[in-house]
């Protein structure tokens, strides 16, 4: 096993998608922790302290929009890179994501190679201010 490229918190309420993302990132050399929804993400993020969070938008309990907003407003998590992954591909949705301050936006179905490239670039980039 080579060096770990970074730590990623994968948040999706769909177990199949969550595992697909986790396996692909693991194979690339990332340490991966998973969460089942936004609330689970917020409860675990300070323990995990990931470099990148992949975040589904449409989830029960706490959706990706609200979760991303909370991550951005908390000083302890505002620097963490966030990738929204969603089936919602409308311009309004993307504008909303950029407005919250997410770092990348991928639409489902996504190309695993593109996801890996985006996470790799974000994990290597300097921390947010």
Secondary structure, DSSP 8 states (H G I E B T S, - for coil): ------EEEEE-S-HHHHHHHHHHHHHHT-EEEEESSHHHHHHHHHHH--SEEEEESS-SSS-HHHHHHHHHHSTTTTTSEEEEEES---HHHHHHHHHHT-SEEEESS--HHHHHHHHHHHHHS----
